[in-house]
């Protein structure tokens, strides 16, 4: 079995049975450097990649410690790189940190990779769908102009523009994930916060605008897409990582109520509503789907009910 067919078979098993057949490992396992490996996404991705037969190596250096970063990159000598490290909480008050980590930190990482005697086969950078802002398109597409509304999104735009200057030097690919959640996400994020309130049978909760629409994808789908992009994406390209299925926050609350049979009183806190709030954030998955279809891969997107059910069970145990 070829490397590509082995990999496709692994993905198929993972999607259909949520497990990996250990007898069908990736041959001549590639070494993947994972930045932000201890974060929410990093942990899920590392587990998936390890199960698929890859040699996953978490990066330990601070992105802004250039000497330590250069030394670690040289010592690891990765075949592939996936870059998750960053500030994931959009509401963080340290605006300068967004640029220091996302733009300058990523630049330091790419410079360190350029110093390797042999360049990695693929460098996947995790950007964000927040760069689209209040899109005029019902489904945001990769070719539309960014319209960031805050420093988090602007720092991701800065990272992308900086990364494009490396397209002729490194096999860089940019992924723009839309909203996702799952077990292990901190409860200062909206969906885990909601799930925790329902687990605890809380009588009330404070929320913002219930009519905003987001993709509430499962982290498992996002990580499946990342692993496939490392293998099959075209260098110098940008891909939405999304399902194209948006739901309102009210729908999430209703789904949790339906699953738990618990009714919660919602208090709308005006402080949680921003004047320039993004009302709908939903992506067009066509480019990603077309790429994966060439390799007989179809991403499985768990339903919202399935994702929330796993979170209720996982957080409540």
Sine and cosine of phi, psi and omega as CSV:
sin_phi,cos_phi,sin_psi,cos_psi,sin_omega,cos_omega
0.00,0.00,0.74,-0.67,-0.01,-1.00
-0.95,0.31,0.26,-0.97,0.03,-1.00
-0.84,0.54,-0.67,0.74,-0.05,-1.00
-0.92,0.39,-0.70,0.71,-0.02,-1.00
-0.93,0.36,-0.57,0.82,0.07,-1.00
-0.88,0.48,-0.71,0.70,-0.03,-1.00
-0.90,0.43,-0.69,0.73,0.00,-1.00
-0.89,0.47,-0.64,0.77,0.02,-1.00
-0.90,0.43,-0.64,0.77,0.03,-1.00
-0.87,0.48,-0.71,0.70,0.01,-1.00
-0.89,0.46,-0.67,0.74,-0.01,-1.00
-0.87,0.50,-0.70,0.71,0.03,-1.00
-0.89,0.46,-0.67,0.74,-0.04,-1.00
-0.90,0.44,-0.67,0.74,-0.04,-1.00
-0.93,0.36,-0.69,0.73,-0.13,-0.99
-0.98,0.18,-0.55,0.83,-0.11,-0.99
-0.85,-0.53,-0.01,1.00,-0.01,-1.00
0.84,0.55,0.60,0.80,0.03,-1.00
-0.43,-0.90,0.23,-0.97,0.03,-1.00
-0.88,-0.48,0.74,-0.68,0.08,-1.00
-0.98,0.21,0.93,-0.38,-0.11,-0.99
-0.89,0.46,-0.28,0.96,-0.02,-1.00
-0.99,0.13,-0.12,0.99,0.00,-1.00
-0.89,-0.46,0.89,0.46,0.00,-1.00
-0.99,0.16,0.38,-0.93,0.10,-1.00
-0.92,0.40,0.77,-0.64,-0.03,-1.00
-0.96,0.28,0.57,-0.82,0.02,-1.00
0.76,0.65,0.87,0.49,-0.17,-0.99
-0.74,0.67,0.73,-0.68,0.02,-1.00
-0.99,0.11,0.52,-0.86,0.03,-1.00
-1.00,-0.05,0.89,-0.45,0.00,-1.00
-0.96,-0.27,0.85,-0.52,0.13,-0.99
-1.00,0.09,0.82,-0.58,-0.01,-1.00
-0.89,-0.45,0.90,-0.43,0.13,-0.99
-1.00,0.02,0.55,-0.83,-0.06,-1.00
0.93,0.37,0.52,0.85,-0.09,-1.00
-0.91,0.41,-0.39,0.92,-0.02,-1.00
-1.00,0.01,-0.04,1.00,0.02,-1.00
-0.99,0.17,0.02,-1.00,-0.03,-1.00
-0.82,0.57,-0.84,0.55,-0.02,-1.00
-0.94,0.35,-0.65,0.76,-0.03,-1.00
-0.85,0.52,-0.64,0.77,0.00,-1.00
-0.92,0.39,-0.70,0.71,0.00,-1.00
-0.91,0.42,-0.69,0.73,-0.01,-1.00
-0.91,0.42,-0.69,0.73,-0.03,-1.00
-0.87,0.48,-0.64,0.77,0.02,-1.00
-0.91,0.42,-0.68,0.73,0.01,-1.00
-0.90,0.44,-0.74,0.67,-0.05,-1.00
-0.91,0.41,-0.62,0.78,0.03,-1.00
-0.90,0.44,-0.69,0.73,0.01,-1.00
-0.90,0.44,-0.48,0.88,0.00,-1.00
-0.99,0.11,0.03,1.00,0.09,-1.00
0.99,-0.14,0.13,0.99,0.02,-1.00
-1.00,0.08,0.45,-0.89,0.09,-1.00
-1.00,-0.03,0.98,-0.19,-0.08,-1.00
-1.00,-0.03,0.83,-0.56,-0.01,-1.00
-0.86,-0.52,0.91,-0.42,0.03,-1.00
-0.97,0.23,0.68,-0.73,0.04,-1.00
-0.99,0.14,0.67,-0.74,-0.06,-1.00
-0.96,-0.29,-0.39,0.92,-0.10,-1.00
-0.95,0.31,0.47,-0.88,0.16,-0.99
-0.95,0.30,0.71,-0.70,-0.04,-1.00
-0.88,0.47,-0.38,0.93,-0.03,-1.00
-0.99,-0.16,0.07,1.00,0.12,-0.99
-0.99,-0.17,1.00,0.03,-0.18,-0.98
-0.88,0.48,-0.68,0.74,-0.03,-1.00
-0.89,0.46,-0.74,0.68,0.00,-1.00
-0.91,0.41,-0.62,0.78,0.00,-1.00
-0.90,0.44,-0.72,0.69,0.01,-1.00
-0.87,0.50,-0.69,0.72,-0.03,-1.00
-0.91,0.41,-0.66,0.75,-0.03,-1.00
-0.93,0.36,-0.67,0.74,0.02,-1.00
-0.87,0.49,-0.68,0.73,0.01,-1.00
-0.90,0.43,-0.64,0.77,-0.01,-1.00
-0.93,0.37,-0.61,0.80,-0.02,-1.00
-0.97,0.23,-0.67,0.74,0.01,-1.00
0.78,0.62,0.90,0.43,-0.13,-0.99
-0.96,0.28,0.46,-0.89,0.13,-0.99
-0.99,0.13,-0.56,0.83,0.01,-1.00
-0.64,-0.77,0.37,-0.93,-0.01,-1.00
-0.69,-0.72,0.70,-0.71,0.16,-0.99
-0.80,-0.60,0.80,-0.60,-0.19,-0.98
-0.94,-0.34,0.98,-0.20,0.04,-1.00
-0.98,-0.21,-0.38,0.92,-0.16,-0.99
-0.82,0.57,0.75,-0.66,0.00,-1.00
0.13,-0.99,-0.09,-1.00,0.05,-1.00
-0.99,-0.15,0.95,-0.31,-0.14,-0.99
-1.00,0.09,-0.36,0.93,-0.06,-1.00
-1.00,0.07,0.95,-0.30,-0.11,-0.99
-0.86,0.50,-0.52,0.86,-0.08,-1.00
-1.00,0.09,0.16,0.99,0.04,-1.00
-0.83,0.55,0.62,-0.79,-0.07,-1.00
-1.00,0.02,-0.16,0.99,-0.03,-1.00
-1.00,0.01,1.00,0.07,-0.07,-1.00
-0.89,0.45,-0.63,0.78,-0.02,-1.00
-0.89,0.46,-0.56,0.83,-0.03,-1.00
-0.89,0.46,-0.55,0.83,0.03,-1.00
-0.83,0.56,-0.73,0.69,-0.04,-1.00
-0.97,0.25,-0.60,0.80,-0.01,-1.00
-0.89,0.46,-0.63,0.77,-0.04,-1.00
-1.00,0.04,-0.79,0.62,-0.12,-0.99
-0.95,0.31,-0.71,0.70,-0.06,-1.00
-1.00,0.03,-0.86,0.51,-0.05,-1.00
-0.93,0.37,-0.66,0.75,-0.01,-1.00
-0.89,0.46,-0.68,0.74,0.03,-1.00
-0.91,0.41,-0.64,0.77,0.05,-1.00
-0.87,0.50,-0.67,0.74,0.03,-1.00
-0.88,0.47,-0.65,0.76,0.02,-1.00
-0.89,0.46,-0.74,0.68,-0.02,-1.00
-0.91,0.42,-0.61,0.79,0.06,-1.00
-0.90,0.44,-0.63,0.78,0.03,-1.00
-0.90,0.43,-0.64,0.77,0.01,-1.00
-0.92,0.40,-0.54,0.84,0.02,-1.00
-0.91,0.42,-0.37,0.93,-0.03,-1.00
-0.99,0.11,-0.11,0.99,0.02,-1.00
-0.94,0.34,0.59,-0.81,0.05,-1.00
-0.86,0.51,-0.56,0.83,0.06,-1.00
-0.77,-0.63,0.81,-0.59,-0.08,-1.00
-0.95,0.32,0.48,-0.88,0.06,-1.00
-0.91,0.41,0.37,-0.93,-0.04,-1.00
-0.97,0.25,-0.44,0.90,-0.01,-1.00
-0.37,-0.93,0.64,-0.77,0.07,-1.00
-0.80,-0.60,0.95,-0.32,-0.04,-1.00
-0.98,-0.21,0.86,-0.52,-0.01,-1.00
-0.96,-0.26,0.79,-0.61,0.04,-1.00
-1.00,0.03,0.95,-0.32,0.08,-1.00
-1.00,-0.07,-0.70,-0.71,-0.03,-1.00
-0.31,-0.95,0.57,-0.82,0.08,-1.00
-0.95,0.33,-0.21,0.98,0.01,-1.00
-0.89,0.46,-0.29,0.96,-0.01,-1.00
-0.91,0.42,-0.35,0.94,-0.03,-1.00
-0.97,0.25,-0.43,0.90,-0.01,-1.00
0.87,0.50,-0.57,-0.82,0.06,-1.00
-0.99,0.15,1.00,0.04,-0.09,-1.00
-0.95,0.32,0.63,-0.78,0.09,-1.00
-0.97,0.25,-0.29,0.96,0.00,-1.00
-1.00,-0.02,0.64,-0.77,0.05,-1.00
-0.88,0.47,-0.61,0.80,0.07,-1.00
-0.84,-0.54,0.90,-0.43,-0.06,-1.00
-0.93,0.37,0.70,-0.72,0.00,-1.00
-0.90,-0.44,0.41,-0.91,-0.13,-0.99
-0.87,0.48,-0.45,0.89,-0.11,-0.99
-1.00,0.05,-0.13,0.99,-0.03,-1.00
-0.98,0.20,0.41,-0.91,-0.04,-1.00
-0.94,0.34,0.66,-0.75,0.07,-1.00
-0.89,0.45,0.48,-0.87,0.05,-1.00
-0.58,-0.81,0.89,0.45,-0.08,-1.00
-0.92,0.40,0.54,-0.84,-0.04,-1.00
-0.92,-0.39,-0.10,1.00,-0.02,-1.00
-0.52,-0.86,0.08,-1.00,-0.06,-1.00
-0.92,0.39,-0.54,0.84,0.05,-1.00
-0.86,0.51,-0.81,0.59,-0.02,-1.00
-0.90,0.43,-0.64,0.76,0.01,-1.00
-0.89,0.45,-0.60,0.80,0.01,-1.00
-0.93,0.38,-0.51,0.86,0.07,-1.00
-0.95,0.32,-0.59,0.81,0.10,-1.00
-0.89,0.46,-0.69,0.72,0.02,-1.00
-0.87,0.49,-0.66,0.75,0.04,-1.00
-0.88,0.48,-0.73,0.69,-0.02,-1.00
-0.88,0.47,-0.73,0.69,-0.04,-1.00
-0.90,0.43,-0.63,0.78,0.06,-1.00
-0.91,0.41,-0.68,0.73,-0.03,-1.00
-0.89,0.45,-0.54,0.84,0.00,-1.00
-0.88,0.47,-0.44,0.90,0.02,-1.00
-0.95,0.30,-0.15,0.99,0.03,-1.00
-0.98,-0.21,-0.03,1.00,-0.07,-1.00
-0.84,0.53,-0.49,0.87,-0.01,-1.00
-1.00,0.00,0.01,1.00,-0.04,-1.00
-0.89,-0.46,-0.54,0.84,-0.06,-1.00
-0.73,-0.69,0.46,-0.89,0.04,-1.00
-0.98,0.19,0.93,0.36,-0.08,-1.00
-1.00,0.04,0.67,-0.74,0.09,-1.00
-0.77,-0.64,0.65,-0.76,-0.01,-1.00
-0.93,-0.37,0.78,-0.63,0.06,-1.00
-0.94,-0.34,0.69,-0.72,0.06,-1.00
-0.91,-0.41,1.00,-0.01,0.00,-1.00
-0.97,0.25,0.64,-0.77,0.14,-0.99
-1.00,-0.03,0.12,-0.99,-0.14,-0.99
-0.78,0.63,0.67,-0.74,0.07,-1.00
-0.50,-0.87,0.29,-0.96,-0.07,-1.00
-0.48,-0.88,-0.03,-1.00,0.00,-1.00
0.37,-0.93,0.00,-1.00,0.01,-1.00
-0.90,0.44,0.73,-0.68,0.03,-1.00
0.97,-0.24,-0.22,0.98,0.05,-1.00
-0.97,0.26,0.69,-0.72,-0.06,-1.00
-0.91,0.42,0.52,-0.85,-0.09,-1.00
-0.99,0.14,0.19,0.98,0.23,-0.97
-1.00,0.10,-0.06,1.00,0.16,-0.99
-1.00,-0.01,0.45,-0.89,-0.20,-0.98
-0.87,0.50,-0.78,0.62,-0.10,-0.99
-0.92,0.40,-0.73,0.69,0.08,-1.00
-0.87,0.49,-0.55,0.84,0.06,-1.00
-0.88,0.47,-0.72,0.69,0.03,-1.00
-0.88,0.47,-0.73,0.68,-0.02,-1.00
-0.85,0.52,-0.68,0.73,0.00,-1.00
-0.88,0.47,-0.65,0.76,0.02,-1.00
-0.89,0.45,-0.62,0.78,0.01,-1.00
-0.96,0.29,-0.59,0.81,0.05,-1.00
-0.88,0.47,-0.66,0.75,-0.04,-1.00
-0.99,0.11,0.04,1.00,-0.02,-1.00
0.82,0.57,0.62,0.78,-0.01,-1.00
-0.88,0.47,0.64,-0.77,-0.04,-1.00
-0.96,0.27,-0.43,0.90,-0.05,-1.00
-0.49,-0.87,0.29,-0.96,0.04,-1.00
-0.50,-0.87,0.55,-0.84,0.05,-1.00
-0.99,-0.13,0.79,-0.61,0.00,-1.00
-0.70,-0.72,0.12,-0.99,0.07,-1.00
-0.99,-0.14,-0.72,-0.69,-0.04,-1.00
-0.95,0.31,0.88,-0.48,-0.03,-1.00
-0.98,0.17,-0.19,0.98,-0.07,-1.00
-1.00,-0.04,-0.09,1.00,0.03,-1.00
-0.90,0.45,0.57,-0.82,-0.03,-1.00
-0.90,-0.43,0.73,-0.68,0.01,-1.00
-0.64,-0.77,0.36,-0.93,0.25,-0.97
-0.99,0.14,0.82,-0.58,0.07,-1.00
-0.95,-0.32,0.94,0.34,-0.07,-1.00
-0.97,0.24,0.28,-0.96,0.04,-1.00
-1.00,0.00,0.68,-0.73,-0.02,-1.00
-0.84,0.54,-0.47,0.88,0.00,-1.00
-0.90,0.44,-0.64,0.77,0.03,-1.00
-0.92,0.40,-0.66,0.75,0.00,-1.00
-0.88,0.47,-0.70,0.71,-0.01,-1.00
-0.93,0.37,-0.60,0.80,0.10,-0.99
-0.85,0.52,-0.68,0.74,0.00,-1.00
-0.91,0.41,-0.67,0.74,0.01,-1.00
-0.87,0.48,-0.69,0.72,-0.02,-1.00
-0.90,0.43,-0.63,0.78,0.04,-1.00
-0.93,0.37,-0.62,0.78,0.02,-1.00
-0.90,0.43,-0.61,0.79,0.06,-1.00
-0.86,0.50,-0.58,0.82,-0.07,-1.00
-1.00,0.10,-0.66,0.75,-0.25,-0.97
-0.86,-0.51,-0.18,0.98,-0.08,-1.00
-0.92,0.39,0.38,-0.93,0.02,-1.00
-1.00,-0.09,0.78,-0.63,-0.02,-1.00
-0.86,0.52,0.59,-0.81,0.01,-1.00
0.99,0.16,0.23,0.97,-0.02,-1.00
-0.92,-0.39,0.32,-0.95,0.04,-1.00
-0.86,-0.50,0.72,-0.69,-0.03,-1.00
-0.78,-0.63,0.77,-0.63,0.22,-0.97
-0.93,0.37,0.68,-0.74,0.13,-0.99
-0.92,-0.40,0.99,-0.17,-0.18,-0.98
-0.36,-0.93,0.14,-0.99,0.04,-1.00
-0.95,-0.32,-0.32,0.95,-0.07,-1.00
0.97,0.26,0.31,0.95,-0.02,-1.00
-0.85,-0.53,0.96,-0.30,-0.02,-1.00
-0.96,-0.27,0.56,-0.83,0.06,-1.00
-0.71,-0.70,0.44,-0.90,0.03,-1.00
-0.98,0.20,0.34,-0.94,0.07,-1.00
-0.89,0.46,-0.58,0.82,0.06,-1.00
-0.86,0.51,-0.61,0.79,0.03,-1.00
-0.89,0.45,-0.61,0.79,0.04,-1.00
-0.90,0.44,-0.71,0.70,0.02,-1.00
-0.87,0.48,-0.70,0.71,0.00,-1.00
-0.89,0.46,-0.62,0.79,0.01,-1.00
-0.91,0.40,-0.68,0.73,0.05,-1.00
-0.89,0.45,-0.63,0.77,0.04,-1.00
-0.89,0.45,-0.65,0.76,0.00,-1.00
-0.91,0.41,-0.65,0.76,-0.02,-1.00
-0.94,0.33,-0.70,0.72,-0.12,-0.99
-1.00,-0.04,-0.24,0.97,-0.09,-1.00
0.88,0.47,0.42,0.91,0.02,-1.00
-0.93,-0.36,0.76,-0.65,0.05,-1.00
-0.98,-0.19,0.76,-0.65,-0.05,-1.00
-0.87,-0.50,0.64,-0.77,0.03,-1.00
-0.99,0.12,0.78,-0.62,-0.04,-1.00
-0.97,-0.25,0.82,-0.57,0.09,-1.00
-0.96,-0.28,0.86,-0.50,0.02,-1.00
-0.99,0.16,0.92,-0.40,0.00,-1.00
-1.00,-0.09,0.91,-0.41,-0.02,-1.00
-0.85,0.53,-0.44,0.90,0.01,-1.00
-0.92,0.39,-0.32,0.95,-0.01,-1.00
-1.00,0.01,-0.02,1.00,-0.04,-1.00
-0.94,-0.35,0.86,-0.52,-0.01,-1.00
-0.99,-0.12,0.56,-0.83,-0.03,-1.00
-0.88,0.48,-0.58,0.82,-0.03,-1.00
-0.97,-0.23,0.49,0.87,-0.07,-1.00
-0.86,0.51,0.63,-0.77,0.08,-1.00
-0.98,0.21,0.89,-0.45,-0.11,-0.99
-0.99,0.17,-0.55,0.83,0.01,-1.00
-0.63,-0.78,0.75,-0.66,0.05,-1.00
-0.75,-0.66,0.99,-0.17,-0.06,-1.00
-0.60,-0.80,0.70,-0.71,-0.11,-0.99
-0.97,-0.26,0.35,-0.94,0.13,-0.99
-1.00,-0.05,0.91,-0.41,-0.05,-1.00
-1.00,0.04,0.13,0.99,-0.16,-0.99
-0.85,0.53,-0.69,0.73,-0.06,-1.00
-0.90,0.43,-0.70,0.72,0.04,-1.00
-0.91,0.42,-0.71,0.71,-0.03,-1.00
-0.89,0.45,-0.63,0.78,0.02,-1.00
-0.90,0.44,-0.68,0.73,0.03,-1.00
-0.87,0.49,-0.75,0.66,-0.08,-1.00
-0.94,0.34,-0.54,0.84,0.01,-1.00
-0.89,0.45,-0.50,0.87,0.04,-1.00
-0.89,0.45,-0.38,0.93,-0.04,-1.00
-0.91,-0.41,0.38,0.93,0.05,-1.00
0.84,0.55,0.64,0.77,0.02,-1.00
-0.88,-0.47,0.72,-0.69,0.09,-1.00
-0.78,-0.63,0.86,-0.51,-0.01,-1.00
-0.93,0.36,0.66,-0.75,0.09,-1.00
-1.00,-0.09,0.85,-0.53,0.01,-1.00
-0.97,-0.26,0.97,-0.25,0.04,-1.00
-0.84,0.55,0.54,-0.84,0.04,-1.00
-0.93,0.36,0.32,-0.95,0.07,-1.00
-0.86,0.51,-0.65,0.76,0.02,-1.00
-0.87,0.49,-0.66,0.75,-0.01,-1.00
-0.91,0.41,-0.71,0.71,-0.02,-1.00
-0.90,0.44,-0.74,0.67,-0.01,-1.00
-0.91,0.41,-0.59,0.81,0.02,-1.00
-0.89,0.45,-0.66,0.75,0.03,-1.00
-0.91,0.43,-0.63,0.78,0.00,-1.00
-0.93,0.38,-0.64,0.76,0.03,-1.00
-0.89,0.46,-0.66,0.75,0.02,-1.00
-0.94,0.34,-0.70,0.71,-0.05,-1.00
-0.93,0.38,-0.68,0.73,-0.03,-1.00
-0.98,0.19,-0.41,0.91,-0.04,-1.00
-1.00,0.05,-0.17,0.99,-0.03,-1.00
-0.99,0.11,0.00,0.00,0.00,0.00
